[in-house]
Amino acid sequence: MTGPPARSTLAGLALLLVALLLASLLVGPAPITAGRGLLALVTGADPTAALVMREIRLPRALLALLIGAGLGASGAALQGYLRNPLAEPGLLGISGAAALGATITLYTGLSAAIPLALPGAALAGAALATLLVQALAGAGGGSITLILAGVAVSSLAGALTSLVLNLSPNPFAASEIVYWLLGSLADRSMLHVYVAAPFILVGVALLLAVGRDLDALTLGEDAAASLGVTLGRTRTLVVLGSAFAVGAGVAVAGAIGFVGLVVPHLLRPLTGALPSRLLPASALGGAVLLLAADIAVRLLAPERDLKLGVLTALVGAPFFLWLVWRGRRRLA
């Protein structure tokens, strides 16, 4: 049962999420006051303000919320299942394969000819990676086998993405692929929300459902099995949940890294070591972090179009180095 510290953390994150969601709706180059913008969003009374709020800012805010929640929950679930605090969603190769599917549509021009070709191909890449990782890991494979399978698929997807970029027919196609891979929520519409939301919500639900099994796994695989946990089912739910949540995020926003690594680490001291407590907090925390990062992107360099994935990497990479350094000091 969730204890008082975890409940207070969830309540604080929920309040912060609402505040950042409102801020995301009100931040942008168009000078729209809070009252005018929110009234136009709800009633549509002001056509110009309603267009900006409903077609530009609302989809961006909702995607930041959804994608952040999916990345945060996936990171917490993978760290719990693999019992490795450095695990993150990209470890399974799902995000890399989704990126590969998207770059192929950019390379071939399908993304320009068919509006949903890019997210559709990215989701297909994520699904293919999931099947491949599951097949390589095998029915009885443990966490180490899953990691090795994920690294293999991730390396293959990265190599093929580099090949597509290398063979780009012209500099404009290469530039489009590179900019998409950097990750961004700019110029997204409600269509992108409708494409990504069902997959992310299903993925997060699957990950939350496996929380108690992950609690038992903290005692070790043998102890968890003796408590009635079916390890194969748990692994399948973690992989599928991560595939839905991460693959759909990459499909509409490109590669956004480190959220799934950073958020569980920041929240673990506030919620305790049990994954069932950390999972919902990480979903909220991921949404909070990505909303804050997207607001920062618009404020820091509005004229330079700073990419969201670049900012999260600038924050996440030093954090990752600090985790490695701290772990080395503990072992010394």
BELBELQUI-V305011 format. One record per pair of residues at least 24 apart in sequence whose C-alpha atoms are under 6 Angstrom apart, sorted by the first residue. I is the first residue (numbers start at 1). GAP is how many residues later the second one is. Records with the same first field share a line. If there is no record, write none. Layout:
I=GAP, GAP
//
This chain:
6=265
10=271
17=271
24=37, 271
25=32
59=130, 131
60=125
64=226, 227
65=222
67=182
68=218, 219, 222
69=214, 215, 217, 218
70=130, 134, 175
71=189
72=188, 210, 211, 214
73=206, 209, 210
74=168
75=185, 186
76=188, 203
80=134, 195
81=133
82=61
88=172, 173
91=59
92=58
93=57, 60, 61
94=32, 35
95=152
96=58, 61
97=28, 29, 60
98=24, 25, 27, 28, 149
100=61
101=24
103=74
119=132, 133
122=129
123=124
126=121
180=74
181=73, 74
182=127
183=70, 71, 72, 73, 125, 126
184=69, 123, 124
185=68
196=52
199=45
200=44, 45
203=38, 41, 42
206=35
207=31, 34
211=64, 65
212=64
215=59, 60
256=53
258=58
//
